[in-house]
Amino acid sequence: MIENFDKNYEVCNCIKVTISDIKASIINKGVKTLGDLQEKTRAGTECRHCLMNEGDFGKVKKKIYCKDVLGEFFNG
């Protein structure tokens, strides 16, 4: 699924964290969980709508979530 998105797609609009930023954090900073991602990038620490579909109560739903990027990176 993430291959359908531009690497500069902002997953977290509040902090301006992109798919590319998340991938770099996984590779270079040892991010493995949503908690790690929040700690290393601050993604999902403001409104939290970008973390996962289940927690997205925003007016405009995200097209991809932090959890999706992590899941696809580790699950193939």
Stockholm file with secondary structure:
# STOCKHOLM 1.0

chainA/1-76         MIENFDKNYEVCNCIKVTISDIKASIINKGVKTLGDLQEKTRAGTECRHCLMNEGDFGKVKKKIYCKDVLGEFFNG
#=GR chainA/1-76 SS CGGGSCTTCEEETTTTEEHHHHHHHHHHHCCCSHHHHHHHHCTTSSSCTTSCGGGCCSSSCCSSCHHHHHHHHHHC
#=GC SS_cons        CGGGSCTTCEEETTTTEEHHHHHHHHHHHCCCSHHHHHHHHCTTSSSCTTSCGGGCCSSSCCSSCHHHHHHHHHHC
//
